[in-house]
Amino acid sequence: MYVFELPPDWVPGDPMPAPNPDRVRLSLSYDACRLRADINGDDKVNMQDYSILQSNFGKCSTPQQPINLPQGDVNGDQCVTILDFSILSSEYNQMCSNSGL
């Protein structure tokens, strides 16, 4: 990600100034480990994630009933289905540590 710092006297609506190489910096970040089925965010896929998915099985977000995306929608299709269970099963007992990054 590039971060472009604007001069302190710049006002919205003014033309954008030309980039100053001394004021542009590059920032890189990434997740060393990403488990899609880590529903509760504890860096491991276990029975707690399974319980969350199971309790939301069959829930969907639809245009007629816009609700928050149900917890357990691992594949992002706005419904908790057998496909989400399949992903959880393939990642079950996996863990990662993002500490120190």
Number of C-alpha atoms within 10 A of each C-alpha: 8 9 10 14 12 15 11 6 5 11 10 6 6 7 8 11 9 7 11 11 8 8 11 13 12 8 8 7 7 8 9 10 11 15 19 19 28 22 22 15 12 13 18 22 24 20 12 14 20 20 13 15 25 17 12 16 19 13 18 19 15 12 6 6 8 9 12 10 16 19 20 29 24 23 17 12 13 18 22 25 20 13 14 22 21 14 15 26 14 11 17 19 11 14 16 13 13 12 6 4 8
